[in-house]
């Protein structure tokens, strides 16, 4: 499946991650979200997407009690829920930039620079 608006920009991002031009980090919640959201559409696509995800050179940030506690503080400050977990893991690694189209939530989180997929170069 190729998204008519985001397909090509996201492919560029993934190519840059694959080729080492972009360092990527994420917490363990990301592959869980991929599996959960895509499985509602098609289980085979979901399983393939998870395998593809793990084939990329992405540094996994393990979830911990500390992150979830920090995420709960971010949730209290901002009203943001799941993305607060991502923000807490970013904070722990000193990561200040996220590539996302979910600007509604991420603009509420202080100290994060947002790059939208269509703005990525």
Biopython code that builds the backbone (N, CA, C, O; Angstrom):
import numpy as np
from Bio.PDB.StructureBuilder import StructureBuilder

atoms = [
    (1, "UNK", "N", (0.844, -1.186, 0.000)),
    (1, "UNK", "CA", (0.000, 0.000, 0.000)),
    (1, "UNK", "C", (0.881, 1.239, 0.000)),
    (1, "UNK", "O", (1.835, 1.340, 0.772)),
    (2, "UNK", "N", (0.558, 2.149, -0.850)),
    (2, "UNK", "CA", (1.340, 3.376, -0.933)),
    (2, "UNK", "C", (0.405, 4.555, -0.739)),
    (2, "UNK", "O", (-0.579, 4.707, -1.463)),
    (3, "UNK", "N", (0.716, 5.381, 0.233)),
    (3, "UNK", "CA", (-0.120, 6.537, 0.514)),
    (3, "UNK", "C", (0.163, 7.603, -0.538)),
    (3, "UNK", "O", (1.324, 7.918, -0.795)),
    (4, "UNK", "N", (-0.878, 8.162, -1.151)),
    (4, "UNK", "CA", (-0.662, 9.130, -2.231)),
    (4, "UNK", "C", (0.054, 10.407, -1.792)),
    (4, "UNK", "O", (0.753, 11.026, -2.595)),
    (5, "UNK", "N", (-0.108, 10.805, -0.546)),
    (5, "UNK", "CA", (0.506, 12.045, -0.083)),
    (5, "UNK", "C", (1.835, 11.788, 0.644)),
    (5, "UNK", "O", (2.808, 12.510, 0.424)),
    (6, "UNK", "N", (1.879, 10.785, 1.490)),
    (6, "UNK", "CA", (3.039, 10.565, 2.357)),
    (6, "UNK", "C", (3.953, 9.432, 1.903)),
    (6, "UNK", "O", (5.041, 9.266, 2.454)),
    (7, "UNK", "N", (3.533, 8.651, 0.914)),
    (7, "UNK", "CA", (4.317, 7.491, 0.486)),
    (7, "UNK", "C", (5.745, 7.835, 0.099)),
    (7, "UNK", "O", (6.687, 7.262, 0.647)),
    (8, "UNK", "N", (5.919, 8.756, -0.830)),
    (8, "UNK", "CA", (7.266, 9.104, -1.306)),
    (8, "UNK", "C", (8.111, 9.788, -0.227)),
    (8, "UNK", "O", (9.268, 9.413, -0.040)),
    (9, "UNK", "N", (7.562, 10.790, 0.496)),
    (9, "UNK", "CA", (8.381, 11.395, 1.555)),
    (9, "UNK", "C", (8.800, 10.378, 2.630)),
    (9, "UNK", "O", (9.933, 10.417, 3.110)),
    (10, "UNK", "N", (7.901, 9.484, 3.001)),
    (10, "UNK", "CA", (8.253, 8.475, 4.014)),
    (10, "UNK", "C", (9.267, 7.480, 3.470)),
    (10, "UNK", "O", (10.119, 6.994, 4.214)),
    (11, "UNK", "N", (9.186, 7.174, 2.185)),
    (11, "UNK", "CA", (10.188, 6.287, 1.578)),
    (11, "UNK", "C", (11.565, 6.933, 1.649)),
    (11, "UNK", "O", (12.552, 6.252, 1.931)),
    (12, "UNK", "N", (11.647, 8.250, 1.396)),
    (12, "UNK", "CA", (12.928, 8.957, 1.500)),
    (12, "UNK", "C", (13.499, 8.857, 2.919)),
    (12, "UNK", "O", (14.694, 8.626, 3.105)),
    (13, "UNK", "N", (12.638, 9.032, 3.896)),
    (13, "UNK", "CA", (13.073, 8.944, 5.292)),
    (13, "UNK", "C", (13.594, 7.539, 5.579)),
    (13, "UNK", "O", (14.668, 7.378, 6.158)),
    (14, "UNK", "N", (12.839, 6.530, 5.177)),
    (14, "UNK", "CA", (13.251, 5.146, 5.405)),
    (14, "UNK", "C", (14.535, 4.811, 4.659)),
    (14, "UNK", "O", (15.394, 4.105, 5.188)),
    (15, "UNK", "N", (14.669, 5.309, 3.442)),
    (15, "UNK", "CA", (15.911, 5.090, 2.688)),
    (15, "UNK", "C", (17.101, 5.705, 3.426)),
    (15, "UNK", "O", (18.169, 5.098, 3.496)),
    (16, "UNK", "N", (16.918, 6.901, 3.973)),
    (16, "UNK", "CA", (18.005, 7.558, 4.701)),
    (16, "UNK", "C", (18.357, 6.805, 5.985)),
    (16, "UNK", "O", (19.526, 6.745, 6.368)),
    (17, "UNK", "N", (17.361, 6.237, 6.645)),
    (17, "UNK", "CA", (17.642, 5.411, 7.823)),
    (17, "UNK", "C", (18.407, 4.165, 7.394)),
    (17, "UNK", "O", (19.433, 3.821, 7.981)),
    (18, "UNK", "N", (17.903, 3.499, 6.373)),
    (18, "UNK", "CA", (18.541, 2.265, 5.881)),
    (18, "UNK", "C", (19.979, 2.506, 5.469)),
    (18, "UNK", "O", (20.853, 1.685, 5.748)),
    (19, "UNK", "N", (20.233, 3.640, 4.800)),
    (19, "UNK", "CA", (21.558, 3.932, 4.263)),
    (19, "UNK", "C", (22.475, 4.650, 5.258)),
    (19, "UNK", "O", (23.606, 4.997, 4.917)),
    (20, "UNK", "N", (21.997, 4.871, 6.475)),
    (20, "UNK", "CA", (22.834, 5.473, 7.512)),
    (20, "UNK", "C", (22.953, 6.974, 7.447)),
    (20, "UNK", "O", (23.774, 7.543, 8.166)),
    (21, "UNK", "N", (22.180, 7.637, 6.628)),
    (21, "UNK", "CA", (22.219, 9.102, 6.560)),
    (21, "UNK", "C", (21.385, 9.741, 7.681)),
    (21, "UNK", "O", (21.532, 10.927, 7.976)),
    (22, "UNK", "N", (20.521, 8.950, 8.289)),
    (22, "UNK", "CA", (19.664, 9.429, 9.370)),
    (22, "UNK", "C", (19.709, 8.398, 10.493)),
    (22, "UNK", "O", (19.409, 7.223, 10.283)),
    (23, "UNK", "N", (20.084, 8.849, 11.681)),
    (23, "UNK", "CA", (20.080, 7.956, 12.842)),
    (23, "UNK", "C", (18.672, 7.918, 13.413)),
    (23, "UNK", "O", (18.070, 8.958, 13.682)),
    (24, "UNK", "N", (18.162, 6.726, 13.592)),
    (24, "UNK", "CA", (16.794, 6.571, 14.082)),
    (24, "UNK", "C", (16.790, 5.867, 15.429)),
    (24, "UNK", "O", (17.546, 4.925, 15.669)),
    (25, "UNK", "N", (15.922, 6.352, 16.292)),
    (25, "UNK", "CA", (15.738, 5.791, 17.620)),
    (25, "UNK", "C", (14.236, 5.623, 17.838)),
    (25, "UNK", "O", (13.429, 6.379, 17.295)),
    (26, "UNK", "N", (13.882, 4.641, 18.625)),
    (26, "UNK", "CA", (12.492, 4.533, 19.046)),
    (26, "UNK", "C", (12.405, 3.650, 20.269)),
    (26, "UNK", "O", (13.318, 2.879, 20.564)),
    (27, "UNK", "N", (11.297, 3.770, 20.979)),
    (27, "UNK", "CA", (11.073, 2.880, 22.107)),
    (27, "UNK", "C", (10.301, 1.653, 21.610)),
    (27, "UNK", "O", (9.781, 1.635, 20.494)),
    (28, "UNK", "N", (10.243, 0.647, 22.454)),
    (28, "UNK", "CA", (9.603, -0.615, 22.085)),
    (28, "UNK", "C", (8.118, -0.469, 21.763)),
    (28, "UNK", "O", (7.512, -1.389, 21.213)),
    (29, "UNK", "N", (7.542, 0.649, 22.092)),
    (29, "UNK", "CA", (6.125, 0.859, 21.808)),
    (29, "UNK", "C", (5.851, 0.966, 20.303)),
    (29, "UNK", "O", (4.752, 0.635, 19.857)),
    (30, "UNK", "N", (6.828, 1.419, 19.519)),
    (30, "UNK", "CA", (6.623, 1.635, 18.082)),
    (30, "UNK", "C", (6.246, 0.350, 17.344)),
    (30, "UNK", "O", (5.226, 0.341, 16.655)),
    (31, "UNK", "N", (7.023, -0.742, 17.454)),
    (31, "UNK", "CA", (6.598, -1.943, 16.734)),
    (31, "UNK", "C", (5.262, -2.497, 17.241)),
    (31, "UNK", "O", (4.516, -3.113, 16.480)),
    (32, "UNK", "N", (4.965, -2.279, 18.512)),
    (32, "UNK", "CA", (3.668, -2.700, 19.049)),
    (32, "UNK", "C", (2.555, -1.905, 18.380)),
    (32, "UNK", "O", (1.522, -2.465, 18.011)),
    (33, "UNK", "N", (2.765, -0.586, 18.222)),
    (33, "UNK", "CA", (1.765, 0.254, 17.550)),
    (33, "UNK", "C", (1.605, -0.143, 16.078)),
    (33, "UNK", "O", (0.491, -0.159, 15.554)),
    (34, "UNK", "N", (2.713, -0.459, 15.421)),
    (34, "UNK", "CA", (2.656, -0.890, 14.021)),
    (34, "UNK", "C", (1.809, -2.151, 13.912)),
    (34, "UNK", "O", (0.898, -2.223, 13.088)),
    (35, "UNK", "N", (2.106, -3.131, 14.734)),
    (35, "UNK", "CA", (1.369, -4.384, 14.703)),
    (35, "UNK", "C", (-0.111, -4.165, 15.007)),
    (35, "UNK", "O", (-0.980, -4.665, 14.293)),
    (36, "UNK", "N", (-0.383, -3.426, 16.055)),
    (36, "UNK", "CA", (-1.772, -3.208, 16.467)),
    (36, "UNK", "C", (-2.606, -2.471, 15.442)),
    (36, "UNK", "O", (-3.741, -2.858, 15.163)),
    (37, "UNK", "N", (-2.049, -1.409, 14.878)),
    (37, "UNK", "CA", (-2.841, -0.614, 13.931)),
    (37, "UNK", "C", (-3.005, -1.321, 12.593)),
    (37, "UNK", "O", (-4.095, -1.304, 12.021)),
    (38, "UNK", "N", (-1.952, -1.939, 12.086)),
    (38, "UNK", "CA", (-2.054, -2.600, 10.782)),
    (38, "UNK", "C", (-2.828, -3.912, 10.846)),
    (38, "UNK", "O", (-3.450, -4.308, 9.860)),
    (39, "UNK", "N", (-2.800, -4.588, 11.984)),
    (39, "UNK", "CA", (-3.535, -5.851, 12.113)),
    (39, "UNK", "C", (-5.036, -5.635, 11.982)),
    (39, "UNK", "O", (-5.764, -6.551, 11.601)),
    (40, "UNK", "N", (-5.504, -4.434, 12.294)),
    (40, "UNK", "CA", (-6.937, -4.129, 12.115)),
    (40, "UNK", "C", (-7.299, -4.083, 10.640)),
    (40, "UNK", "O", (-8.451, -4.308, 10.269)),
    (41, "UNK", "N", (-6.305, -3.788, 9.794)),
    (41, "UNK", "CA", (-6.522, -3.718, 8.345)),
    (41, "UNK", "C", (-6.244, -5.075, 7.711)),
    (41, "UNK", "O", (-7.074, -5.603, 6.971)),
    (42, "UNK", "N", (-5.066, -5.641, 8.007)),
    (42, "UNK", "CA", (-4.675, -6.909, 7.403)),
    (42, "UNK", "C", (-3.558, -7.528, 8.246)),
    (42, "UNK", "O", (-2.497, -6.925, 8.408)),
    (43, "UNK", "N", (-3.791, -8.721, 8.780)),
    (43, "UNK", "CA", (-2.818, -9.362, 9.672)),
    (43, "UNK", "C", (-1.511, -9.701, 8.968)),
    (43, "UNK", "O", (-0.440, -9.580, 9.562)),
    (44, "UNK", "N", (-1.586, -10.124, 7.707)),
    (44, "UNK", "CA", (-0.357, -10.451, 6.971)),
    (44, "UNK", "C", (0.485, -9.215, 6.724)),
    (44, "UNK", "O", (1.708, -9.252, 6.867)),
    (45, "UNK", "N", (-0.158, -8.129, 6.357)),
    (45, "UNK", "CA", (0.565, -6.867, 6.164)),
    (45, "UNK", "C", (1.188, -6.437, 7.487)),
    (45, "UNK", "O", (2.330, -5.979, 7.514)),
    (46, "UNK", "N", (0.451, -6.580, 8.578)),
    (46, "UNK", "CA", (0.964, -6.195, 9.895)),
    (46, "UNK", "C", (2.208, -6.999, 10.253)),
    (46, "UNK", "O", (3.211, -6.439, 10.696)),
    (47, "UNK", "N", (2.141, -8.313, 10.058)),
    (47, "UNK", "CA", (3.286, -9.165, 10.383)),
    (47, "UNK", "C", (4.488, -8.812, 9.511)),
    (47, "UNK", "O", (5.616, -8.769, 10.002)),
    (48, "UNK", "N", (4.258, -8.561, 8.230)),
    (48, "UNK", "CA", (5.349, -8.170, 7.329)),
    (48, "UNK", "C", (5.940, -6.821, 7.695)),
    (48, "UNK", "O", (7.151, -6.621, 7.601)),
    (49, "UNK", "N", (5.089, -5.899, 8.112)),
    (49, "UNK", "CA", (5.573, -4.569, 8.493)),
    (49, "UNK", "C", (6.460, -4.632, 9.730)),
    (49, "UNK", "O", (7.451, -3.908, 9.823)),
    (50, "UNK", "N", (6.109, -5.492, 10.675)),
    (50, "UNK", "CA", (6.936, -5.635, 11.871)),
    (50, "UNK", "C", (8.295, -6.228, 11.506)),
    (50, "UNK", "O", (9.327, -5.767, 11.995)),
    (51, "UNK", "N", (8.296, -7.247, 10.650)),
    (51, "UNK", "CA", (9.567, -7.822, 10.201)),
    (51, "UNK", "C", (10.412, -6.776, 9.477)),
    (51, "UNK", "O", (11.618, -6.675, 9.703)),
    (52, "UNK", "N", (9.772, -6.007, 8.612)),
    (52, "UNK", "CA", (10.489, -4.959, 7.882)),
    (52, "UNK", "C", (11.049, -3.919, 8.857)),
    (52, "UNK", "O", (12.188, -3.474, 8.717)),
    (53, "UNK", "N", (10.243, -3.544, 9.833)),
    (53, "UNK", "CA", (10.689, -2.567, 10.836)),
    (53, "UNK", "C", (11.983, -3.027, 11.505)),
    (53, "UNK", "O", (12.937, -2.259, 11.626)),
    (54, "UNK", "N", (12.003, -4.292, 11.938)),
    (54, "UNK", "CA", (13.185, -4.796, 12.646)),
    (54, "UNK", "C", (14.390, -5.013, 11.741)),
    (54, "UNK", "O", (15.486, -5.287, 12.229)),
    (55, "UNK", "N", (14.204, -4.894, 10.428)),
    (55, "UNK", "CA", (15.341, -5.019, 9.521)),
    (55, "UNK", "C", (16.114, -3.695, 9.389)),
    (55, "UNK", "O", (17.214, -3.674, 8.836)),
    (56, "UNK", "N", (15.546, -2.605, 9.890)),
    (56, "UNK", "CA", (16.194, -1.299, 9.799)),
    (56, "UNK", "C", (17.158, -1.089, 10.963)),
    (56, "UNK", "O", (16.959, -1.634, 12.049)),
    (57, "UNK", "N", (18.211, -0.290, 10.729)),
    (57, "UNK", "CA", (19.175, -0.004, 11.810)),
    (57, "UNK", "C", (18.635, 1.075, 12.752)),
    (57, "UNK", "O", (19.089, 2.219, 12.733)),
    (58, "UNK", "N", (17.670, 0.691, 13.565)),
    (58, "UNK", "CA", (17.037, 1.613, 14.502)),
    (58, "UNK", "C", (17.475, 1.240, 15.906)),
    (58, "UNK", "O", (17.391, 0.078, 16.303)),
    (59, "UNK", "N", (17.943, 2.228, 16.656)),
    (59, "UNK", "CA", (18.331, 1.964, 18.041)),
    (59, "UNK", "C", (17.069, 1.902, 18.888)),
    (59, "UNK", "O", (16.320, 2.873, 18.992)),
    (60, "UNK", "N", (16.852, 0.748, 19.484)),
    (60, "UNK", "CA", (15.683, 0.553, 20.331)),
    (60, "UNK", "C", (15.983, 1.053, 21.740)),
    (60, "UNK", "O", (17.013, 0.719, 22.326)),
    (61, "UNK", "N", (15.075, 1.851, 22.266)),
    (61, "UNK", "CA", (15.178, 2.350, 23.632)),
    (61, "UNK", "C", (14.199, 1.526, 24.459)),
    (61, "UNK", "O", (12.987, 1.682, 24.315)),
    (62, "UNK", "N", (14.708, 0.652, 25.323)),
    (62, "UNK", "CA", (13.805, -0.211, 26.078)),
    (62, "UNK", "C", (12.921, 0.585, 27.033)),
    (62, "UNK", "O", (13.380, 1.516, 27.696)),
    (63, "UNK", "N", (11.666, 0.210, 27.091)),
    (63, "UNK", "CA", (10.753, 0.832, 28.048)),
    (63, "UNK", "C", (11.150, 0.424, 29.459)),
    (63, "UNK", "O", (11.631, -0.685, 29.695)),
    (64, "UNK", "N", (10.942, 1.322, 30.364)),
    (64, "UNK", "CA", (11.253, 1.018, 31.755)),
    (64, "UNK", "C", (10.218, 1.702, 32.636)),
    (64, "UNK", "O", (9.456, 2.559, 32.188)),
    (65, "UNK", "N", (10.215, 1.307, 33.871)),
    (65, "UNK", "CA", (9.308, 1.950, 34.830)),
    (65, "UNK", "C", (9.582, 3.451, 34.894)),
    (65, "UNK", "O", (8.657, 4.256, 34.999)),
    (66, "UNK", "N", (10.852, 3.817, 34.831)),
    (66, "UNK", "CA", (11.237, 5.242, 34.877)),
    (66, "UNK", "C", (10.602, 6.025, 33.730)),
    (66, "UNK", "O", (10.115, 7.137, 33.932)),
    (67, "UNK", "N", (10.604, 5.440, 32.514)),
    (67, "UNK", "CA", (9.999, 6.128, 31.360)),
    (67, "UNK", "C", (8.503, 6.304, 31.543)),
    (67, "UNK", "O", (7.948, 7.361, 31.244)),
    (68, "UNK", "N", (7.860, 5.264, 32.034)),
    (68, "UNK", "CA", (6.406, 5.338, 32.197)),
    (68, "UNK", "C", (6.059, 6.359, 33.281)),
    (68, "UNK", "O", (5.070, 7.084, 33.167)),
    (69, "UNK", "N", (6.878, 6.410, 34.329)),
    (69, "UNK", "CA", (6.649, 7.437, 35.359)),
    (69, "UNK", "C", (6.848, 8.838, 34.784)),
    (69, "UNK", "O", (6.053, 9.741, 35.045)),
    (70, "UNK", "N", (7.909, 9.012, 34.003)),
    (70, "UNK", "CA", (8.153, 10.325, 33.377)),
    (70, "UNK", "C", (7.053, 10.631, 32.377)),
    (70, "UNK", "O", (6.610, 11.775, 32.274)),
    (71, "UNK", "N", (6.609, 9.623, 31.638)),
    (71, "UNK", "CA", (5.519, 9.819, 30.681)),
    (71, "UNK", "C", (4.248, 10.273, 31.391)),
    (71, "UNK", "O", (3.505, 11.101, 30.863)),
    (72, "UNK", "N", (3.997, 9.742, 32.575)),
    (72, "UNK", "CA", (2.801, 10.168, 33.309)),
    (72, "UNK", "C", (2.909, 11.635, 33.718)),
    (72, "UNK", "O", (1.905, 12.347, 33.747)),
    (73, "UNK", "N", (4.121, 12.088, 34.032)),
    (73, "UNK", "CA", (4.321, 13.515, 34.335)),
    (73, "UNK", "C", (4.051, 14.359, 33.090)),
    (73, "UNK", "O", (3.389, 15.394, 33.166)),
    (74, "UNK", "N", (4.569, 13.910, 31.941)),
    (74, "UNK", "CA", (4.339, 14.631, 30.680)),
    (74, "UNK", "C", (2.849, 14.653, 30.358)),
    (74, "UNK", "O", (2.336, 15.664, 29.880)),
    (75, "UNK", "N", (2.154, 13.558, 30.612)),
    (75, "UNK", "CA", (0.709, 13.501, 30.380)),
    (75, "UNK", "C", (-0.015, 14.521, 31.250)),
    (75, "UNK", "O", (-0.914, 15.217, 30.777)),
    (76, "UNK", "N", (0.375, 14.613, 32.522)),
    (76, "UNK", "CA", (-0.249, 15.602, 33.405)),
    (76, "UNK", "C", (-0.004, 17.024, 32.913)),
    (76, "UNK", "O", (-0.892, 17.874, 32.986)),
    (77, "UNK", "N", (1.216, 17.282, 32.407)),
    (77, "UNK", "CA", (1.579, 18.622, 31.934)),
    (77, "UNK", "C", (0.879, 18.993, 30.631)),
    (77, "UNK", "O", (0.530, 20.154, 30.419)),
    (78, "UNK", "N", (0.669, 17.987, 29.742)),
    (78, "UNK", "CA", (0.258, 18.288, 28.368)),
    (78, "UNK", "C", (-1.095, 17.721, 27.950)),
    (78, "UNK", "O", (-1.712, 18.227, 27.013)),
    (79, "UNK", "N", (-1.557, 16.688, 28.626)),
    (79, "UNK", "CA", (-2.768, 15.997, 28.198)),
    (79, "UNK", "C", (-2.506, 14.960, 27.117)),
    (79, "UNK", "O", (-3.443, 14.337, 26.618)),
    (80, "UNK", "N", (-1.240, 14.767, 26.747)),
    (80, "UNK", "CA", (-0.853, 13.806, 25.709)),
    (80, "UNK", "C", (-0.623, 12.453, 26.381)),
    (80, "UNK", "O", (0.000, 12.389, 27.441)),
    (81, "UNK", "N", (-1.124, 11.360, 25.770)),
    (81, "UNK", "CA", (-0.997, 10.057, 26.415)),
    (81, "UNK", "C", (0.121, 9.207, 25.810)),
    (81, "UNK", "O", (1.254, 9.272, 26.288)),
    (82, "UNK", "N", (-0.164, 8.401, 24.762)),
    (82, "UNK", "CA", (0.845, 7.492, 24.213)),
    (82, "UNK", "C", (2.113, 8.218, 23.784)),
    (82, "UNK", "O", (3.214, 7.726, 24.034)),
    (83, "UNK", "N", (1.985, 9.356, 23.155)),
    (83, "UNK", "CA", (3.174, 10.075, 22.702)),
    (83, "UNK", "C", (4.036, 10.555, 23.866)),
    (83, "UNK", "O", (5.217, 10.848, 23.682)),
    (84, "UNK", "N", (3.455, 10.636, 25.059)),
    (84, "UNK", "CA", (4.242, 10.985, 26.237)),
    (84, "UNK", "C", (5.294, 9.916, 26.517)),
    (84, "UNK", "O", (6.379, 10.227, 27.009)),
    (85, "UNK", "N", (4.981, 8.662, 26.206)),
    (85, "UNK", "CA", (5.957, 7.586, 26.385)),
    (85, "UNK", "C", (7.112, 7.774, 25.412)),
    (85, "UNK", "O", (8.276, 7.622, 25.783)),
    (86, "UNK", "N", (6.785, 8.107, 24.164)),
    (86, "UNK", "CA", (7.839, 8.379, 23.178)),
    (86, "UNK", "C", (8.680, 9.582, 23.622)),
    (86, "UNK", "O", (9.905, 9.566, 23.509)),
    (87, "UNK", "N", (8.014, 10.617, 24.122)),
    (87, "UNK", "CA", (8.725, 11.818, 24.563)),
    (87, "UNK", "C", (9.662, 11.506, 25.727)),
    (87, "UNK", "O", (10.780, 12.018, 25.776)),
    (88, "UNK", "N", (9.219, 10.678, 26.652)),
    (88, "UNK", "CA", (10.064, 10.307, 27.794)),
    (88, "UNK", "C", (11.287, 9.518, 27.331)),
    (88, "UNK", "O", (12.386, 9.709, 27.852)),
    (89, "UNK", "N", (11.099, 8.638, 26.360)),
    (89, "UNK", "CA", (12.253, 7.877, 25.868)),
    (89, "UNK", "C", (13.207, 8.786, 25.100)),
    (89, "UNK", "O", (14.424, 8.624, 25.194)),
    (90, "UNK", "N", (12.671, 9.738, 24.342)),
    (90, "UNK", "CA", (13.520, 10.704, 23.645)),
    (90, "UNK", "C", (14.337, 11.516, 24.647)),
    (90, "UNK", "O", (15.542, 11.710, 24.482)),
    (91, "UNK", "N", (13.661, 11.978, 25.672)),
    (91, "UNK", "CA", (14.306, 12.783, 26.703)),
    (91, "UNK", "C", (15.479, 12.017, 27.331)),
    (91, "UNK", "O", (16.537, 12.592, 27.587)),
    (92, "UNK", "N", (15.282, 10.731, 27.571)),
    (92, "UNK", "CA", (16.328, 9.927, 28.219)),
    (92, "UNK", "C", (17.578, 9.798, 27.360)),
    (92, "UNK", "O", (18.674, 9.601, 27.884)),
    (93, "UNK", "N", (17.419, 9.908, 26.042)),
    (93, "UNK", "CA", (18.549, 9.785, 25.115)),
    (93, "UNK", "C", (19.054, 11.137, 24.619)),
    (93, "UNK", "O", (19.981, 11.192, 23.811)),
    (94, "UNK", "N", (18.454, 12.224, 25.094)),
    (94, "UNK", "CA", (18.856, 13.553, 24.645)),
    (94, "UNK", "C", (18.425, 13.860, 23.219)),
    (94, "UNK", "O", (19.042, 14.688, 22.549)),
    (95, "UNK", "N", (17.380, 13.206, 22.754)),
    (95, "UNK", "CA", (16.880, 13.410, 21.393)),
    (95, "UNK", "C", (15.871, 14.550, 21.420)),
    (95, "UNK", "O", (14.939, 14.541, 22.224)),
    (96, "UNK", "N", (16.058, 15.523, 20.547)),
    (96, "UNK", "CA", (15.203, 16.709, 20.541)),
    (96, "UNK", "C", (14.316, 16.811, 19.314)),
    (96, "UNK", "O", (13.440, 17.675, 19.261)),
    (97, "UNK", "N", (14.520, 15.945, 18.320)),
    (97, "UNK", "CA", (13.797, 16.062, 17.052)),
    (97, "UNK", "C", (12.997, 14.803, 16.777)),
    (97, "UNK", "O", (13.475, 13.687, 16.979)),
    (98, "UNK", "N", (11.773, 14.998, 16.315)),
    (98, "UNK", "CA", (10.928, 13.881, 15.917)),
    (98, "UNK", "C", (10.385, 14.162, 14.516)),
    (98, "UNK", "O", (10.064, 15.301, 14.176)),
    (99, "UNK", "N", (10.291, 13.115, 13.721)),
    (99, "UNK", "CA", (9.632, 13.225, 12.422)),
    (99, "UNK", "C", (8.242, 12.634, 12.602)),
    (99, "UNK", "O", (8.096, 11.443, 12.878)),
    (100, "UNK", "N", (7.236, 13.460, 12.447)),
    (100, "UNK", "CA", (5.858, 13.029, 12.658)),
    (100, "UNK", "C", (4.888, 13.969, 11.964)),
    (100, "UNK", "O", (5.188, 15.137, 11.720)),
    (101, "UNK", "N", (3.739, 13.438, 11.658)),
    (101, "UNK", "CA", (2.655, 14.270, 11.142)),
    (101, "UNK", "C", (1.675, 14.603, 12.272)),
    (101, "UNK", "O", (0.742, 15.383, 12.079)),
    (102, "UNK", "N", (1.886, 14.019, 13.428)),
    (102, "UNK", "CA", (0.995, 14.215, 14.576)),
    (102, "UNK", "C", (1.369, 15.489, 15.333)),
    (102, "UNK", "O", (1.729, 15.439, 16.509)),
    (103, "UNK", "N", (1.281, 16.614, 14.655)),
    (103, "UNK", "CA", (1.701, 17.873, 15.273)),
    (103, "UNK", "C", (0.736, 18.326, 16.366)),
    (103, "UNK", "O", (1.131, 19.070, 17.264)),
    (104, "UNK", "N", (-0.504, 17.896, 16.305)),
    (104, "UNK", "CA", (-1.499, 18.288, 17.314)),
    (104, "UNK", "C", (-1.014, 17.914, 18.714)),
    (104, "UNK", "O", (-1.099, 18.722, 19.638)),
    (105, "UNK", "N", (-0.509, 16.698, 18.869)),
    (105, "UNK", "CA", (-0.023, 16.258, 20.179)),
    (105, "UNK", "C", (1.386, 16.767, 20.469)),
    (105, "UNK", "O", (1.662, 17.251, 21.567)),
    (106, "UNK", "N", (2.262, 16.659, 19.498)),
    (106, "UNK", "CA", (3.673, 16.967, 19.754)),
    (106, "UNK", "C", (3.928, 18.440, 20.008)),
    (106, "UNK", "O", (4.906, 18.776, 20.675)),
    (107, "UNK", "N", (3.096, 19.324, 19.507)),
    (107, "UNK", "CA", (3.280, 20.759, 19.794)),
    (107, "UNK", "C", (3.046, 21.070, 21.265)),
    (107, "UNK", "O", (3.494, 22.104, 21.760)),
    (108, "UNK", "N", (2.353, 20.190, 21.962)),
    (108, "UNK", "CA", (2.090, 20.394, 23.385)),
    (108, "UNK", "C", (3.280, 20.003, 24.259)),
    (108, "UNK", "O", (3.329, 20.366, 25.434)),
    (109, "UNK", "N", (4.234, 19.269, 23.699)),
    (109, "UNK", "CA", (5.368, 18.768, 24.469)),
    (109, "UNK", "C", (6.550, 19.718, 24.286)),
    (109, "UNK", "O", (7.035, 19.923, 23.173)),
    (110, "UNK", "N", (6.997, 20.283, 25.383)),
    (110, "UNK", "CA", (8.064, 21.287, 25.338)),
    (110, "UNK", "C", (9.406, 20.664, 24.972)),
    (110, "UNK", "O", (9.693, 19.520, 25.323)),
    (111, "UNK", "N", (10.217, 21.437, 24.264)),
    (111, "UNK", "CA", (11.591, 21.035, 23.980)),
    (111, "UNK", "C", (11.754, 20.056, 22.839)),
    (111, "UNK", "O", (12.829, 19.479, 22.670)),
    (112, "UNK", "N", (10.698, 19.854, 22.046)),
    (112, "UNK", "CA", (10.770, 18.912, 20.931)),
    (112, "UNK", "C", (10.658, 19.680, 19.616)),
    (112, "UNK", "O", (9.732, 20.466, 19.421)),
    (113, "UNK", "N", (11.598, 19.444, 18.732)),
    (113, "UNK", "CA", (11.563, 20.017, 17.383)),
    (113, "UNK", "C", (10.844, 19.020, 16.484)),
    (113, "UNK", "O", (11.204, 17.844, 16.439)),
    (114, "UNK", "N", (9.834, 19.489, 15.773)),
    (114, "UNK", "CA", (9.020, 18.632, 14.922)),
    (114, "UNK", "C", (9.394, 18.850, 13.460)),
    (114, "UNK", "O", (9.443, 19.982, 12.979)),
    (115, "UNK", "N", (9.657, 17.746, 12.764)),
    (115, "UNK", "CA", (9.815, 17.785, 11.316)),
    (115, "UNK", "C", (8.686, 16.941, 10.751)),
    (115, "UNK", "O", (8.538, 15.771, 11.105)),
    (116, "UNK", "N", (7.896, 17.531, 9.879)),
    (116, "UNK", "CA", (6.805, 16.792, 9.250)),
    (116, "UNK", "C", (7.375, 16.068, 8.030)),
    (116, "UNK", "O", (8.303, 16.568, 7.394)),
    (117, "UNK", "N", (6.833, 14.904, 7.698)),
    (117, "UNK", "CA", (7.368, 14.138, 6.571)),
    (117, "UNK", "C", (7.489, 14.932, 5.263)),
    (117, "UNK", "O", (8.444, 14.747, 4.509)),
    (118, "UNK", "N", (6.536, 15.799, 5.002)),
    (118, "UNK", "CA", (6.593, 16.582, 3.752)),
    (118, "UNK", "C", (7.653, 17.678, 3.817)),
    (118, "UNK", "O", (8.004, 18.253, 2.786)),
    (119, "UNK", "N", (8.169, 17.977, 5.007)),
    (119, "UNK", "CA", (9.207, 18.992, 5.176)),
    (119, "UNK", "C", (10.607, 18.383, 5.224)),
    (119, "UNK", "O", (11.603, 19.103, 5.174)),
    (120, "UNK", "N", (10.678, 17.080, 5.319)),
    (120, "UNK", "CA", (11.979, 16.398, 5.460)),
    (120, "UNK", "C", (12.795, 16.551, 4.184)),
    (120, "UNK", "O", (12.288, 16.386, 3.074)),
    (121, "UNK", "N", (14.069, 16.868, 4.371)),
    (121, "UNK", "CA", (14.966, 16.928, 3.191)),
    (121, "UNK", "C", (16.320, 16.383, 3.563)),
    (121, "UNK", "O", (17.220, 16.340, 2.725)),
]
sb = StructureBuilder()
sb.init_structure("model")
sb.init_model(0)
sb.init_chain("A")
sb.init_seg("    ")
for serial, (resi, resn, name, xyz) in enumerate(atoms, 1):
    if name == "N":
        sb.init_residue(resn, " ", resi, " ")
    sb.init_atom(name, np.array(xyz, "f"), 0.0, 1.0, " ", f" {name:<3s}", serial, name[0])
structure = sb.get_structure()
